[in-house]
Amino acid sequence: MIYCLLSIIGCFFALLPVRVVAVIARGAGWLVFRFGGSRSRVALSNLHHAFPEKSEEWRRKIALESCRRMVEMGFFVLASPHLSVKRLRRMFSAHESLIGGPVRIDAPGVPEVLLTPHFSMMESLTMMRVICAGLRQDVEAGIFYRPFGSAGVERWVKKSRERFGFKLLSRRAGFAQASALLRANQRVDVLFDQHTATAGTLCLFFGRLALTTELPGLLAARHRAGVGVCYTERTGFWRGVIRYAPLFPPPQPGQPPLDHAQVTIAANQWLEKELRSNDSQCADWLWLHRRWKVSAEAGKRFQIPPTPRDIVAQNLEELGLPAIPRRERFWIWLPRDLPGALASVPLLQALRASRADAELTLIMPEAFTPLFEGLKIAEHLVAPPPCAAQREAFFRRLRTRYPDTCVLLDTSPHAAREARLTGAPQRFGIRTAGNGGRNLTHAWTPPDGTDLDRLRRSRLWELWWKDAHGLAVAPDFRPFRLRGVPSSRRETRPIVGLAADAGHARPNHRWPDEHWRSLVRIMVLEHGVTVRVHGPPCAWARFAPLSRELPENSLENRTRKPDSAGVADTTASLAECACLAGRPSGGLPHLANLLGIPVVVLYGTENPFPDAPTFAAPVAILQPKDCPSPGAIPVSGIEPRAVATACSVFLG
C-alpha cells in the first residue's frame, strides 16, 4: 500500500512542470520555516552557533532557504524514479573533476571511500553512471543507508536508488559487503555528516563538539583506500553539477595506511570550508537536523561521554587550539539573594570542569556582577531589569541568543517563566511547593528520605546535578582569592569586621543595638583590634556614638549601599579583615567565607543549615540555647561576650 502511494505521488510530481513543482516547494518550505516549531528553531540555533558574527536577518534568510531546499530534495526523491535518462541528463551534468582532474573518481586498481555531505541534490549521485558519460562502466559502488522499518518504504527506496546499478548497503548489516567491494578495488560511499547517536567519535565542527561517524576512516585504514568527497553542487531547482574533491590518495606500497582520525578531521574541515564559501552552498546543507547533539539527553547533559577512539586532542592540535571552545550554551538562573548566589559557585566550577565545552551565562541581580566578574567562572553575565513588568519583554528579546539549556537555581515560578520565554529546548529545575514544573522540561524531585532541613543548598544542588544530569566532577569548596582584591591584613593591629544589618522589623530576628556596641567595646578595649563596620549605610547609626569614647582609628565606617559599586568596595574591604562576625542577612558572612576569611555567624530561631556558609574556611555558628526548636530564645539571647570569644579564637 505504502509502495503504491509513494509511486503515485512521485509520478504526479514527475509529470508536473518543474516551475509548478518549484512554486509548491517554495511555499511548503516557507510553511515549514514559519510553523515548523522546534525544527525551525533548530536551524536558527545551529546557524547562530556556527555564524555568530552574522546578522539575525542573514541567518533567517539562510534557514528559510534551507527549509525550501529540504522540501525540494523530498520532492526530487519521490519523482526521480519516474524521470527518464534523457531528462536527468538535461537536469544534471558531471564536472571535469570526476574524470578529468589529477585524480579520477574511477581510477582503476585502487579502492576508494567516497564521502557525501547532506546537500539537497545528493540523490543525484546514484545516477552518476548515466550522467557522466566518460565514467568506467565496470566501476561498482556501494552506498550506505539507514534501513526503514516499513517494508513498503524499504522496497521503494531500494528500487529507486539501485535503478542505475549502485548497491545500497545497510548500516546494520552492510559492512561485509563494503569490505568486499574495497578488496575488489571498487567504491564505497558514506553519508558522513550525520549525528551518530553513540557509535561515533567526538570531534570539532564549526568549533562545537559533534559525534561523527568514523566509518570512512576505519574503512580507509583497513583496506588502504583513498578518500575523496563526492557531492552535487546545486545550480537551480532540480539542477546541479556532480563534483569530486580528492582528500587523500591511496597509500603507496611501504607507506602506512591512513589514520582514521586524520580522515574524520579532514572531512569536517572540508565541509566547514565549503559551507563558508558562499550563501547558496551554506543554505544547501540541511541545518534542520541536530548535528551537534552531544549528551543532549537530560540524564547526561552535564558531562561529555568518552568515546572508544577519542580524537579531540588531535583535532585541537590540527586547528591550533589550546582547549575545546566553549560553544554549548548553558544559562544559569542564580538565586536572587547573595548567600544563594555564592553557594552556586562550586557547582558552576564543577560544571565547567565536567562539561569542557560549556559556555556559561549567569542571570543575576546587577549588584552581583562586579563580584562574579572577579570570579571568572562564566563567559557572560546578564542582569535583567528589576521591574517585573519589564522582565518579560527583556527575556523575549534574548530568544535570538539561542540558549541550549537553562538551569534554574532560583526556584521561583517567575524564573521558570523567564526561562521558557528564551525558547531554550531544555529547562531544568527543582520541583517545589510553589513551582510544580509547568514551565520546565525536566523538574527534579529530591529522593525520599532526603533531610532538606539539614542539607546545605550547595549540597542539594550537587545531589540534583549528579542524580538527574550526570555531573561527573565533584564541586571544589576551597575559598577564592579574587583577582584585583589583594589581602593586606595589618599585622600590628588586626581588623575584625562586623556584618551589621539595617535592623530587622521583627524583634526576635534583631540583635540589639546595645549588644553590637558592647561587642565593639570588648574587641577594641580588651583584644586591641580595629573594628570595621560593614552593611547598609543606615546601620552605622548604632555605632556612631562609640567614636567619641574609643581610641582614634579603632572604629571604621565601611557601610555601603548594596549596589554593584557597594558590593565591589565591600569585597575589597573584607579581604583585609582577620575575621568577620554578624548576622547572615545581607550575605556578608558568606562573602567573607568565599574569600577564606573566618566568620562567626549569629543565628536565632531560623534554621542555619540550608544557608550556612559554603566554602571550606573556618566558620563558627552561634545560636541561643535550644535553637532552632519552636519557642526557643530569639537571637538576642546570644551574649556579646560569646561572640567576642569566638572571634578571639580566630585571631589567636
Long-range contacts (C-beta under 8 A, 24 or more apart in sequence): 1-152, 2-150, 2-152, 2-153, 2-156, 3-152, 3-153, 3-155, 3-156, 6-78, 6-152, 6-153, 6-156, 7-81, 7-82, 7-156, 9-78, 10-78, 10-79, 10-80, 10-81, 10-82, 11-79, 11-82, 13-75, 13-78, 13-79, 14-79, 14-82, 14-83, 15-82, 18-237, 18-238, 21-75, 21-79, 21-237, 21-238, 22-72, 22-237, 22-238, 24-75, 25-68, 25-71, 25-72, 25-75, 25-237, 26-68, 28-68, 28-71, 29-64, 29-65, 29-67, 29-68, 29-69, 29-70, 29-71, 29-72, 30-64, 30-67, 30-68, 32-67, 32-70, 32-71, 33-63, 33-64, 33-67, 33-68, 36-67, 36-288, 38-425, 39-288, 40-67, 40-288, 41-402, 41-423, 41-425, 42-287, 42-288, 42-289, 42-290, 43-67, 43-287, 43-288, 44-402, 45-402, 45-404, 46-287, 46-291, 46-292, 47-287, 48-400, 48-401, 48-402, 49-206, 49-208, 49-292, 49-327, 49-329, 49-402, 50-206, 50-208, 50-275, 56-400, 61-279, 61-283, 62-279, 62-282, 62-283, 62-287, 63-287, 65-283, 66-283, 66-284, 66-285, 66-286, 66-287, 66-288, 67-288, 69-120, 69-234, 69-283, 69-284, 69-286, 70-120, 70-286, 70-288, 72-120, 72-237, 72-238, 73-120, 73-121, 73-122, 73-123, 73-286, 76-121, 76-123, 76-124, 76-238, 77-123, 77-160, 80-123, 80-124, 80-127, 80-160, 81-159, 81-160, 81-163, 85-130, 88-124, 88-127, 88-130, 88-131, 89-130, 89-131, 91-124, 91-238, 91-239, 91-240, 92-121, 92-124, 92-127, 92-131, 92-232, 92-239, 92-240, 92-241, 92-242, 93-131, 93-241, 93-242, 94-128, 94-131, 94-132, 94-133, 94-134, 94-135, 94-241, 94-242, 95-233, 95-241, 95-242, 95-243, 95-244, 97-243, 97-244, 97-245, 98-128, 98-132, 98-134, 98-135, 98-242, 98-243, 98-244, 99-132, 99-134, 99-135, 100-134, 101-244, 101-246, 102-246, 103-226, 103-228, 103-246, 103-249, 105-135, 105-187, 105-228, 105-230, 105-244, 106-135, 106-136, 106-139, 106-187, 108-136, 108-185, 109-185, 110-185, 110-225, 110-226, 110-250, 111-181, 111-182, 111-183, 111-184, 111-185, 111-186, 111-187, 111-188, 111-223, 111-224, 111-225, 111-226, 111-250, 112-187, 112-188, 112-225, 112-226, 112-227, 112-228, 112-250, 113-182, 113-187, 113-188, 113-189, 113-190, 113-216, 113-219, 113-220, 113-225, 113-226, 113-227, 113-228, 113-263, 114-141, 114-187, 114-188, 114-189, 114-190, 114-227, 114-228, 114-229, 114-230, 115-189, 115-190, 115-192, 115-216, 115-227, 115-228, 115-229, 115-230, 115-247, 115-267, 116-189, 116-190, 116-191, 116-192, 116-229, 116-230, 116-231, 117-191, 117-192, 117-193, 117-229, 117-231, 117-271, 117-274, 117-285, 118-191, 118-193, 118-194, 118-285, 118-286, 118-289, 119-231, 119-232, 119-233, 119-234, 119-284, 119-285, 120-234, 120-284, 120-286, 121-232, 121-234, 121-238, 121-239, 121-240, 121-284, 122-191, 122-231, 122-232, 123-161, 124-232, 124-240, 124-242, 125-189, 125-230, 125-231, 125-232, 125-242, 126-161, 126-162, 126-163, 126-164, 126-166, 127-163, 127-164, 128-164, 128-166, 128-242, 129-164, 129-165, 129-166, 130-164, 131-242, 132-242, 139-186, 139-187, 140-165, 140-166, 140-167, 140-181, 140-184, 140-186, 140-187, 141-166, 141-167, 141-181, 141-186, 141-187, 141-188, 141-189, 142-166, 142-167, 142-168, 142-169, 142-174, 142-177, 142-178, 142-181, 142-186, 142-187, 142-188, 142-189, 143-167, 143-168, 143-169, 143-188, 143-189, 144-168, 144-169, 144-170, 144-171, 144-174, 144-178, 144-188, 144-189, 144-190, 144-191, 144-215, 145-169, 145-170, 145-171, 145-191, 146-171, 147-171, 147-172, 178-219, 179-219, 179-222, 179-223, 182-219, 182-223, 182-225, 183-223, 188-219, 189-230, 190-215, 190-216, 190-219, 192-216, 192-267, 193-267, 193-268, 193-271, 193-285, 193-291, 194-289, 194-291, 195-289, 195-290, 195-291, 195-292, 195-293, 198-305, 200-307, 201-261, 201-264, 201-307, 201-308, 201-309, 201-310, 201-311, 202-294, 202-304, 202-307, 202-310, 202-311, 202-312, 203-261, 203-264, 203-265, 203-268, 203-311, 203-312, 203-315, 204-268, 204-312, 204-315, 204-316, 204-319, 204-321, 204-324, 204-325, 205-268, 205-271, 205-272, 205-291, 205-292, 206-272, 207-325, 207-327, 208-292, 208-325, 208-327, 208-328, 208-357, 209-292, 209-294, 209-304, 209-312, 209-324, 209-327, 209-328, 209-357, 210-268, 210-291, 210-292, 210-294, 211-293, 211-294, 211-307, 212-264, 212-268, 213-264, 214-260, 214-264, 214-309, 216-263, 216-264, 216-267, 217-258, 217-259, 217-260, 217-261, 217-262, 217-263, 217-264, 218-260, 220-248, 220-257, 220-258, 220-260, 220-263, 221-257, 221-258, 221-259, 221-260, 221-263, 222-257, 224-250, 224-251, 224-257, 224-258, 225-250, 225-258, 226-250, 227-258, 227-263, 227-266, 227-267, 229-267, 229-270, 233-281, 234-280, 234-284, 245-270, 260-309, 261-309, 261-311, 261-314, 261-315, 262-314, 264-311, 265-311, 265-314, 265-315, 265-318, 269-318, 292-328, 294-328, 294-357, 295-355, 295-470, 298-426, 298-428, 298-441, 298-442, 298-468, 298-469, 299-468, 299-469, 299-470, 300-469, 300-470, 301-355, 301-405, 301-426, 301-428, 301-469, 301-470, 302-351, 302-354, 302-355, 302-465, 302-469, 302-470, 302-471, 302-472, 303-354, 303-355, 303-470, 303-471, 303-472, 304-354, 304-355, 304-356, 304-357, 323-356, 324-356, 324-357, 325-357, 326-356, 326-357, 326-358, 326-359, 326-360, 326-379, 327-357, 327-359, 328-355, 328-357, 328-358, 328-359, 328-404, 328-405, 329-359, 329-361, 329-401, 329-402, 329-403, 329-404, 329-405, 330-355, 330-358, 330-359, 330-360, 330-361, 330-403, 330-404, 330-405, 330-406, 330-407, 331-360, 331-361, 331-362, 331-363, 331-382, 331-403, 331-405, 331-406, 331-407, 331-419, 331-422, 331-424, 332-360, 332-361, 332-362, 332-363, 332-378, 332-406, 332-407, 332-409, 333-363, 333-406, 333-407, 333-408, 333-409, 333-410, 333-415, 333-418, 333-419, 334-362, 334-363, 334-364, 334-368, 334-409, 334-410, 335-409, 335-410, 335-411, 335-457, 336-364, 336-365, 336-410, 336-412, 337-587, 338-368, 338-567, 338-586, 338-587, 338-590, 338-591, 339-584, 339-587, 339-590, 339-611, 339-613, 340-409, 340-410, 340-457, 340-611, 341-368, 341-372, 341-587, 342-587, 342-590, 342-591, 342-593, 342-594, 342-614, 343-456, 343-457, 343-458, 343-461, 343-590, 343-611, 343-614, 344-409, 344-458, 344-461, 345-375, 345-377, 345-480, 345-594, 345-614, 346-458, 346-475, 346-476, 346-477, 346-614, 346-615, 347-409, 347-458, 347-461, 347-462, 347-465, 347-475, 348-377, 348-378, 349-377, 349-475, 349-476, 350-462, 350-465, 350-471, 350-473, 350-474, 350-475, 350-476, 351-465, 351-471, 351-473, 352-377, 353-473, 354-471, 354-472, 354-473, 361-403, 363-410, 363-415, 363-418, 366-563, 366-564, 367-562, 367-563, 367-564, 367-566, 367-567, 368-564, 368-567, 369-564, 370-564, 370-565, 370-567, 370-568, 370-571, 371-482, 371-567, 371-568, 371-571, 371-591, 374-482, 374-483, 374-484, 374-485, 374-571, 375-480, 375-482, 376-483, 384-418, 388-414, 391-418, 392-417, 392-418, 392-421, 395-419, 395-421, 395-422, 396-421, 398-422, 399-423, 408-440, 409-461, 411-435, 413-438, 413-439, 416-440, 428-468, 428-469, 430-460, 430-464, 442-468, 444-468, 452-610, 453-607, 453-609, 453-610, 454-609, 455-609, 455-610, 456-609, 456-610, 456-611, 456-612, 456-614, 457-610, 457-611, 457-614, 458-614, 460-610, 477-614, 477-615, 477-616, 478-615, 478-616, 479-593, 479-594, 479-595, 479-596, 479-615, 479-616, 479-617, 480-594, 480-595, 480-596, 480-615, 481-595, 481-596, 482-571, 482-575, 482-595, 485-571, 485-572, 485-575, 485-595, 486-575, 487-575, 487-576, 487-595, 488-575, 488-576, 489-576, 489-577, 489-578, 490-530, 490-576, 493-528, 493-529, 493-530, 494-529, 494-530, 494-578, 494-651, 495-529, 495-530, 495-531, 495-532, 495-556, 495-576, 495-577, 495-578, 496-523, 496-527, 496-529, 496-530, 496-531, 496-532, 496-577, 496-578, 496-579, 496-580, 496-581, 496-647, 496-651, 497-531, 497-532, 497-533, 497-534, 497-558, 497-573, 497-574, 497-577, 497-579, 497-580, 497-581, 497-582, 497-588, 497-592, 497-597, 498-531, 498-532, 498-533, 498-534, 498-535, 498-580, 498-581, 498-582, 499-534, 499-535, 499-580, 499-581, 499-582, 499-583, 499-586, 499-588, 499-589, 499-592, 500-533, 500-534, 500-535, 500-539, 500-540, 500-542, 500-543, 500-559, 500-582, 500-583, 501-535, 501-536, 501-539, 501-582, 501-583, 501-585, 501-586, 502-535, 502-536, 502-538, 502-539, 503-538, 503-539, 503-542, 504-585, 507-634, 507-636, 508-604, 508-605, 508-634, 508-635, 508-636, 509-604, 509-605, 509-606, 509-634, 509-635, 510-635, 510-636, 511-583, 511-602, 511-635, 511-636, 511-638, 512-636, 513-542, 515-636, 515-638, 515-639, 515-640, 516-542, 516-543, 516-640, 517-542, 517-543, 517-545, 517-546, 518-640, 519-581, 519-640, 519-643, 519-644, 520-546, 520-550, 520-555, 521-546, 521-550, 522-640, 522-641, 522-644, 523-644, 523-647, 524-550, 524-551, 524-554, 524-555, 525-550, 526-644, 527-644, 527-647, 527-648, 527-651, 529-554, 529-578, 529-651, 530-554, 530-555, 530-556, 531-555, 531-556, 532-556, 532-558, 532-573, 532-576, 532-577, 533-557, 533-558, 533-559, 534-558, 534-559, 534-560, 534-570, 534-573, 534-574, 534-580, 534-582, 534-588, 535-559, 535-582, 535-586, 535-588, 536-560, 536-561, 536-562, 536-586, 537-561, 562-586, 571-595, 578-650, 578-651, 579-647, 579-650, 579-651, 581-643, 581-646, 581-647, 583-635, 584-608, 584-611, 589-613, 590-614, 593-617, 593-619, 598-650, 600-643, 600-646, 600-647, 600-650, 602-635, 602-638, 602-643, 603-627, 603-628, 603-635, 604-628, 604-632, 604-634, 604-635, 604-636, 604-637, 605-632, 605-634, 605-635, 618-650, 620-646, 620-649, 620-650, 622-646
